[in-house]
């Protein structure tokens, strides 16, 4: 089955069957959906375009900024198009991921209204992502943090024998949870540090506070070249986890989490590689050094602080 990327490349390579006017677009049908269709093409400026055909006029769609334009257009044969045009070719891989994501989420929309709503939902997600990462990729520190969370995600399935659905549901960090993982019986906070780090940063008064027991896991991650023995890329780790998905719902839920943190599947992440030197596990209990809302003056409404790792030996779990 031809992917969106392959279909776009095919259209961009082929000579156009006719000259295009200033505001014209050449489109080629790629895949039929339950409601409407998905098309790939090229604009008069030579930019890649994807379009979703609709049977009724769509509502106003979210704008994604200057790199990807979103517009609606009435079809000569009846119905409407929602068109996405890539204006910055440096983000081609991001555009392909965006297009594939929209196709995935809109494919089974059973009605015109459902298709409209699915389009708006996905475009809003991508709008938020572009606002966070205008370059389309995460910073190095964000990659390191995500790598640690995903290490624990995979280990929870392999070592704790939890099912994929349960671990995805527990991974609440991307959705603004106090801790990175919240299981029914325990909360887990993940920290990724360089091998020479002597402290970990706690980002809020709530991060080490819960009615449930809390475990703090600190991964020592060494950034290495992609050719380094024993290294693993962020993209590789994500593909390993995706291969563990047993249902389409699991795959979609996991993808949603990744998109929320700003991760898009592009080749850049093949070069973001780490070696895990060690993992330290601490039980946050008793007189564990921490700040929470019950221990600071009420005039302090928020705070971030760092904990020296050498002081935590007696809390090793």
BAVO-301440 format. One record per residue (C-alpha): residue in three letters; x, y, z. Coordinates in steps of 0.02 Angstrom, whole numbers. Example, Ala and Ser with C-alpha at 12.3 -4.5 7.8 and 13.67 -1.06 7.14 Angstrom:
2
> residuo/px/py/pz
> ALA/615/-225/390
> SER/684/-53/357
//
This chain:
317
> residuo/px/py/pz
> UNK/0/0/0
> UNK/72/169/-51
> UNK/111/285/94
> UNK/71/470/96
> UNK/257/507/78
> UNK/274/394/-75
> UNK/117/467/-154
> UNK/180/646/-129
> UNK/351/604/-199
> UNK/270/524/-350
> UNK/165/679/-387
> UNK/312/797/-360
> UNK/424/697/-478
> UNK/300/683/-620
> UNK/276/822/-749
> UNK/108/907/-730
> UNK/-25/856/-856
> UNK/-70/1039/-882
> UNK/-2/1212/-841
> UNK/-66/1282/-677
> UNK/-139/1454/-654
> UNK/-77/1570/-516
> UNK/-194/1501/-383
> UNK/-220/1329/-460
> UNK/-179/1161/-382
> UNK/-154/991/-461
> UNK/-226/851/-355
> UNK/-220/663/-372
> UNK/-335/546/-276
> UNK/-237/444/-150
> UNK/-363/352/-41
> UNK/-550/341/-15
> UNK/-612/365/162
> UNK/-776/314/241
> UNK/-833/493/214
> UNK/-741/593/80
> UNK/-570/562/7
> UNK/-386/601/30
> UNK/-284/680/-110
> UNK/-103/729/-139
> UNK/-39/858/-260
> UNK/62/1012/-300
> UNK/23/1198/-303
> UNK/66/1322/-441
> UNK/217/1371/-335
> UNK/278/1191/-336
> UNK/237/1161/-154
> UNK/171/993/-90
> UNK/-16/993/-54
> UNK/-135/870/28
> UNK/-323/890/20
> UNK/-473/810/103
> UNK/-630/807/-2
> UNK/-793/843/88
> UNK/-974/827/36
> UNK/-1026/986/127
> UNK/-950/1155/164
> UNK/-826/1141/309
> UNK/-825/1259/458
> UNK/-677/1376/481
> UNK/-521/1272/506
> UNK/-379/1312/628
> UNK/-228/1399/552
> UNK/-57/1319/572
> UNK/52/1471/540
> UNK/162/1523/395
> UNK/246/1354/366
> UNK/86/1260/323
> UNK/-66/1353/256
> UNK/-243/1287/278
> UNK/-383/1339/160
> UNK/-554/1283/98
> UNK/-606/1280/-84
> UNK/-767/1236/-174
> UNK/-747/1094/-300
> UNK/-803/1119/-479
> UNK/-885/947/-474
> UNK/-976/985/-311
> UNK/-923/971/-130
> UNK/-773/1052/-49
> UNK/-587/1032/-18
> UNK/-487/1072/137
> UNK/-311/1101/72
> UNK/-146/1100/167
> UNK/3/1174/76
> UNK/183/1163/136
> UNK/267/1333/121
> UNK/433/1288/203
> UNK/516/1138/122
> UNK/635/1118/269
> UNK/484/1046/360
> UNK/441/919/225
> UNK/458/769/343
> UNK/348/859/470
> UNK/219/893/334
> UNK/216/709/287
> UNK/188/661/469
> UNK/51/790/485
> UNK/-34/725/327
> UNK/-21/543/381
> UNK/-91/587/553
> UNK/-241/675/477
> UNK/-275/529/361
> UNK/-267/407/507
> UNK/-387/505/616
> UNK/-509/551/479
> UNK/-513/385/387
> UNK/-658/306/482
> UNK/-762/463/513
> UNK/-939/398/480
> UNK/-1021/563/429
> UNK/-984/734/359
> UNK/-1001/816/531
> UNK/-887/685/609
> UNK/-758/717/473
> UNK/-766/905/504
> UNK/-742/878/691
> UNK/-598/756/665
> UNK/-510/881/551
> UNK/-530/1023/675
> UNK/-469/915/820
> UNK/-312/859/729
> UNK/-271/1031/661
> UNK/-290/1105/835
> UNK/-166/975/900
> UNK/-42/1020/763
> UNK/-69/1205/792
> UNK/-20/1181/974
> UNK/131/1078/921
> UNK/193/1211/800
> UNK/172/1340/937
> UNK/286/1237/1051
> UNK/410/1183/917
> UNK/414/1301/767
> UNK/563/1200/700
> UNK/458/1043/707
> UNK/580/951/821
> UNK/609/942/1009
> UNK/756/1020/1099
> UNK/896/906/1157
> UNK/839/917/1339
> UNK/660/875/1290
> UNK/724/725/1191
> UNK/824/665/1341
> UNK/674/681/1455
> UNK/561/590/1334
> UNK/689/452/1310
> UNK/688/417/1497
> UNK/499/413/1507
> UNK/491/293/1361
> UNK/623/181/1437
> UNK/513/161/1588
> UNK/359/140/1477
> UNK/437/-8/1389
> UNK/508/-83/1548
> UNK/336/-74/1629
> UNK/269/-188/1494
> UNK/418/-306/1489
> UNK/466/-315/1674
> UNK/303/-274/1765
> UNK/199/-376/1642
> UNK/74/-234/1621
> UNK/-27/-222/1463
> UNK/1/-84/1336
> UNK/-167/-1/1369
> UNK/-135/12/1557
> UNK/38/90/1535
> UNK/-24/214/1405
> UNK/-164/266/1520
> UNK/-42/284/1665
> UNK/75/394/1563
> UNK/-4/559/1615
> UNK/148/672/1605
> UNK/107/727/1426
> UNK/-67/779/1485
> UNK/-5/886/1628
> UNK/-7/756/1767
> UNK/86/791/1929
> UNK/199/642/1899
> UNK/249/560/1735
> UNK/156/398/1774
> UNK/7/370/1888
> UNK/-42/189/1913
> UNK/-186/136/2028
> UNK/-62/88/2165
> UNK/90/200/2138
> UNK/153/359/2054
> UNK/319/364/1962
> UNK/422/518/1920
> UNK/559/499/1790
> UNK/716/605/1781
> UNK/848/594/1645
> UNK/1018/667/1687
> UNK/1193/667/1615
> UNK/1318/546/1696
> UNK/1407/691/1783
> UNK/1249/768/1858
> UNK/1250/783/2047
> UNK/1068/839/2066
> UNK/895/823/1991
> UNK/775/966/1964
> UNK/598/954/2034
> UNK/487/1069/1933
> UNK/343/1102/2053
> UNK/277/1085/2230
> UNK/163/945/2170
> UNK/287/835/2079
> UNK/338/734/2233
> UNK/169/747/2319
> UNK/29/617/2309
> UNK/-89/515/2416
> UNK/-11/362/2333
> UNK/168/300/2359
> UNK/292/387/2244
> UNK/445/314/2161
> UNK/579/427/2087
> UNK/682/347/1947
> UNK/839/434/1886
> UNK/917/376/1722
> UNK/1098/423/1685
> UNK/1097/450/1497
> UNK/1254/480/1395
> UNK/1225/566/1227
> UNK/1321/475/1090
> UNK/1339/471/901
> UNK/1218/359/806
> UNK/1363/241/764
> UNK/1417/216/945
> UNK/1408/35/1007
> UNK/1267/11/1129
> UNK/1181/173/1082
> UNK/997/183/1044
> UNK/906/324/957
> UNK/746/404/1019
> UNK/661/354/857
> UNK/719/174/876
> UNK/651/163/1053
> UNK/483/230/997
> UNK/473/104/855
> UNK/513/-36/979
> UNK/366/20/1086
> UNK/250/40/937
> UNK/290/-139/887
> UNK/218/-194/1054
> UNK/47/-119/1013
> UNK/-83/-256/995
> UNK/-231/-149/940
> UNK/-262/1/830
> UNK/-335/95/980
> UNK/-171/69/1075
> UNK/-73/133/927
> UNK/-181/289/912
> UNK/-177/325/1100
> UNK/12/311/1105
> UNK/29/421/952
> UNK/-81/552/1034
> UNK/34/557/1186
> UNK/187/579/1076
> UNK/105/718/978
> UNK/54/806/1139
> UNK/235/814/1198
> UNK/287/879/1026
> UNK/363/722/949
> UNK/338/695/762
> UNK/411/544/674
> UNK/549/623/568
> UNK/725/565/523
> UNK/804/695/638
> UNK/772/582/788
> UNK/882/444/714
> UNK/1029/553/765
> UNK/970/582/945
> UNK/1052/434/1031
> UNK/1089/386/1210
> UNK/1175/251/1311
> UNK/1096/209/1478
> UNK/1237/205/1605
> UNK/1129/163/1754
> UNK/957/183/1831
> UNK/930/235/2012
> UNK/765/204/2099
> UNK/714/299/2256
> UNK/564/281/2371
> UNK/492/453/2409
> UNK/433/432/2588
> UNK/460/491/2766
> UNK/594/624/2776
> UNK/640/615/2592
> UNK/703/792/2550
> UNK/561/878/2457
> UNK/449/1029/2458
> UNK/260/1019/2446
> UNK/115/1133/2483
> UNK/103/1073/2662
> UNK/284/1116/2702
> UNK/305/1289/2627
> UNK/228/1454/2685
> UNK/56/1480/2609
> UNK/120/1641/2528
> UNK/226/1531/2411
> UNK/112/1470/2273
> UNK/241/1387/2159
> UNK/423/1335/2165
> UNK/555/1231/2075
> UNK/707/1161/2164
> UNK/850/1037/2147
> UNK/893/886/2256
> UNK/1074/829/2278
> UNK/1083/647/2225
> UNK/1218/599/2350
> UNK/1096/634/2492
> UNK/972/503/2432
> UNK/1068/342/2461
> UNK/961/289/2609
> UNK/804/304/2502
> UNK/865/182/2368
> UNK/727/57/2334
//
